[in-house]
């Protein structure tokens, strides 16, 4: 068989066609991943939760938090996760990438009906896109739920509740 340009055309064998069909889902997953990365890098905001699995607050066991250790995580980060102070302030500041967190425990308990402050804070940390405060962009580090242990999360929330 010859193409329109005059060069020979390779006809696929049945095994080649079968291999392509088997790899099609993997190829589509890679294409989807590349598109999502391109969208994220371009600054486009879409709801990525339709494409990725996000830990749910109910998946985390209720632990007693250590506010002192939580303050250390807040100020210095942990397990390759950045410190909260990279973007958040505790008082009035001329500039902040994220909302100031003084009084967050009270505000968190009032943001979503029938949701406790603890549940709201946990959801906000492990799924930052869930509750984006008006006037701020969805740029919070998305991997706190993966980098911080359940105990670290409980400690961080215990500290936030003291603010």
Buried (B, 14 or more C-beta within 10 A) or exposed (E): EEEEEEEEEEEEEEEEEEEEEEEEEEEEEEEEEEEBEEEEEEEEEEEBEEEEEBBEBEEBEEBEBBBEBBBBBBEEBBEEBBBBBEBBBBEEEEEBEBBBBBEBBEBBBEBBEEBEBBBBBBBBBBBBBBBBEEEEEBEBBBEBBEBBEBBBBBBBBBBBBEB
